[in-house]
Amino acid sequence: MNTDGELSALLQGWQPNLKSETGFNRSVWSRIEAGETSPSTGLYGLFSWIQLFAVPRVAVATLAVALFGGILIGGVQARSAQEERYLLSQSPSMIASSDR
């Protein structure tokens, strides 16, 4: 059975077999640096927001919110217009006072 001392000695003597200079580290760091230097404002920032809507879930959710909001606002405006017509039909003298 191995003791802790034998295991430590074995681990200290172990050397990994790596291929020399695979370019992996260089490519990773170049991608990191490219991501840090990319501008997030201006037209590029707008383009990134437009790319967000290419995701089907985001596009459908945005469309649903816009549709619901439009129906809600339209309903409120239509109701207030109907109430105004009703009140004017009940009291035509309100026309003169609403023009002021």
C-alpha positions as CSV (number, residue, x, y, z in Angstrom):
1,M,0.0,0.0,0.0
2,N,1.3,3.5,-0.9
3,T,1.9,5.9,1.9
4,D,1.5,9.7,1.6
5,G,5.3,10.2,1.2
6,E,5.5,7.7,-1.7
7,L,2.5,9.3,-3.4
8,S,4.0,12.8,-3.0
9,A,7.3,11.7,-4.4
10,L,5.5,10.1,-7.4
11,L,3.5,13.2,-8.1
12,Q,6.5,15.5,-7.8
13,G,8.4,13.4,-10.3
14,W,5.6,13.3,-12.9
15,Q,6.0,15.4,-16.0
16,P,3.1,15.9,-18.4
17,N,3.6,15.0,-22.0
18,L,2.5,18.1,-23.9
19,K,3.1,18.9,-27.5
20,S,5.3,21.9,-27.8
21,E,3.6,25.2,-28.8
22,T,0.2,24.0,-30.1
23,G,-1.0,27.5,-30.4
24,F,-4.0,26.9,-28.1
25,N,-2.9,29.5,-25.5
26,R,-2.1,32.1,-28.2
27,S,-5.5,31.6,-29.8
28,V,-7.4,31.8,-26.5
29,W,-5.6,35.0,-25.5
30,S,-6.1,36.6,-28.9
31,R,-9.8,35.9,-28.7
32,I,-10.0,37.4,-25.2
33,E,-8.1,40.5,-26.3
34,A,-10.3,40.9,-29.3
35,G,-13.4,40.7,-27.1
36,E,-12.1,43.3,-24.7
37,T,-11.2,45.8,-27.5
38,S,-14.4,45.6,-29.5
39,P,-16.5,48.7,-29.2
40,S,-19.9,48.4,-27.5
41,T,-21.2,51.8,-28.6
42,G,-22.2,53.4,-31.9
43,L,-23.3,51.3,-34.8
44,Y,-21.7,48.2,-33.5
45,G,-23.8,48.4,-30.3
46,L,-26.9,48.9,-32.3
47,F,-26.0,45.9,-34.5
48,S,-25.5,43.7,-31.4
49,W,-29.0,44.6,-30.2
50,I,-30.4,43.7,-33.6
51,Q,-28.6,40.4,-33.5
52,L,-30.3,39.7,-30.2
53,F,-33.7,39.6,-32.0
54,A,-32.4,36.9,-34.3
55,V,-33.0,34.5,-31.4
56,P,-36.5,33.1,-31.9
57,R,-37.5,33.2,-28.2
58,V,-36.4,36.9,-27.8
59,A,-38.2,37.8,-31.1
60,V,-41.4,36.1,-30.1
61,A,-41.4,37.6,-26.6
62,T,-40.7,41.1,-28.0
63,L,-43.5,40.8,-30.5
64,A,-45.9,39.6,-27.8
65,V,-45.1,42.5,-25.5
66,A,-45.4,45.0,-28.3
67,L,-48.8,43.6,-29.5
68,F,-50.2,43.4,-25.9
69,G,-49.0,47.0,-25.2
70,G,-50.5,48.3,-28.5
71,I,-53.9,46.6,-27.8
72,L,-53.8,48.0,-24.2
73,I,-53.0,51.5,-25.2
74,G,-55.5,51.4,-28.1
75,G,-58.3,50.2,-25.8
76,V,-57.7,52.9,-23.3
77,Q,-57.8,55.6,-25.9
78,A,-60.9,54.2,-27.6
79,R,-62.7,54.0,-24.2
80,S,-61.8,57.6,-23.4
81,A,-63.0,58.7,-26.8
82,Q,-66.3,56.8,-26.3
83,E,-66.8,58.4,-22.9
84,E,-66.2,61.8,-24.4
85,R,-68.8,61.3,-27.2
86,Y,-71.3,60.0,-24.6
87,L,-70.9,63.0,-22.4
88,L,-71.2,65.4,-25.3
89,S,-74.4,63.6,-26.4
90,Q,-75.8,64.1,-22.9
91,S,-74.8,67.7,-22.5
92,P,-74.1,69.6,-25.8
93,S,-73.2,72.7,-23.8
94,M,-69.9,70.9,-22.9
95,I,-68.7,71.5,-26.5
96,A,-68.4,75.2,-25.8
97,S,-66.6,74.7,-22.5
98,S,-64.2,72.0,-24.0
99,D,-62.9,74.5,-26.7
100,R,-61.4,76.8,-24.1
